[in-house]
Amino acid sequence: MTYGLSKNGNRVIKYAGYIFAFHVKNGIKERWRCSLQFSGCRARIIKVGDNVIDLYNNHNHLPKYIH
């Protein structure tokens, strides 16, 4: 899992060939959505600090990049 910025300067996570965009922070939990969420992909990552507490990595598309 690596962190970076999108072309627009938004925070992203790269994981297993997929890109997740920061969505919302609720208290101490951060929710990240697949960057292709608007194409119907429901994959997500939920983190507390540096720890992943929930990972739904079931995408409806192929990876965007090769790591």
C-alpha positions as CSV (number, residue, x, y, z in Angstrom):
1,M,0.0,0.0,0.0
2,T,1.5,3.3,-1.1
3,Y,0.2,6.9,-0.7
4,G,0.3,9.6,-3.2
5,L,-1.6,12.5,-4.9
6,S,-3.9,12.3,-7.9
7,K,-3.5,14.6,-10.9
8,N,-5.9,17.0,-9.2
9,G,-3.8,17.0,-5.9
10,N,-6.2,14.8,-4.0
11,R,-4.9,12.1,-1.6
12,V,-4.9,8.5,-3.1
13,I,-3.9,5.0,-2.0
14,K,-2.4,2.6,-4.5
15,Y,-3.1,-1.0,-3.5
16,A,-2.8,-4.2,-5.5
17,G,-2.9,-2.4,-8.8
18,Y,-6.0,-0.3,-7.9
19,I,-6.3,3.3,-6.9
20,F,-8.5,4.4,-3.9
21,A,-9.5,8.1,-3.4
22,F,-10.0,9.6,0.0
23,H,-13.7,10.0,0.7
24,V,-14.5,11.1,4.2
25,K,-13.1,11.1,7.8
26,N,-15.6,10.2,10.5
27,G,-14.0,10.6,13.9
28,I,-10.9,8.5,13.8
29,K,-11.9,6.4,10.8
30,E,-11.0,7.3,7.2
31,R,-13.0,5.9,4.3
32,W,-11.4,5.5,0.9
33,R,-13.3,4.5,-2.3
34,C,-12.1,3.0,-5.5
35,S,-11.3,5.7,-8.0
36,L,-13.8,4.1,-10.4
37,Q,-16.7,4.4,-7.9
38,F,-18.8,6.3,-10.4
39,S,-18.6,3.4,-12.8
40,G,-20.3,1.2,-10.2
41,C,-17.2,-0.2,-8.4
42,R,-18.0,-0.7,-4.7
43,A,-14.4,-1.5,-3.4
44,R,-13.3,0.4,-0.3
45,I,-10.7,0.7,2.4
46,I,-11.5,1.9,6.0
47,K,-8.5,2.9,8.1
48,V,-7.8,4.1,11.6
49,G,-4.4,5.8,11.6
50,D,-2.1,3.6,9.6
51,N,-4.1,0.4,10.3
52,V,-6.6,-1.0,7.7
53,I,-9.6,-2.2,9.7
54,D,-11.8,-3.1,6.7
55,L,-10.9,-3.9,3.1
56,Y,-13.5,-4.7,0.4
57,N,-11.2,-5.3,-2.6
58,N,-13.9,-6.8,-4.9
59,H,-13.7,-4.6,-8.0
60,N,-15.8,-4.8,-11.2
61,H,-12.9,-3.8,-13.4
62,L,-9.2,-4.6,-14.0
63,P,-6.4,-2.8,-12.2
64,K,-5.5,0.7,-13.4
65,Y,-1.7,0.3,-13.0
66,I,1.0,-2.3,-12.6
67,H,2.9,-2.0,-9.4
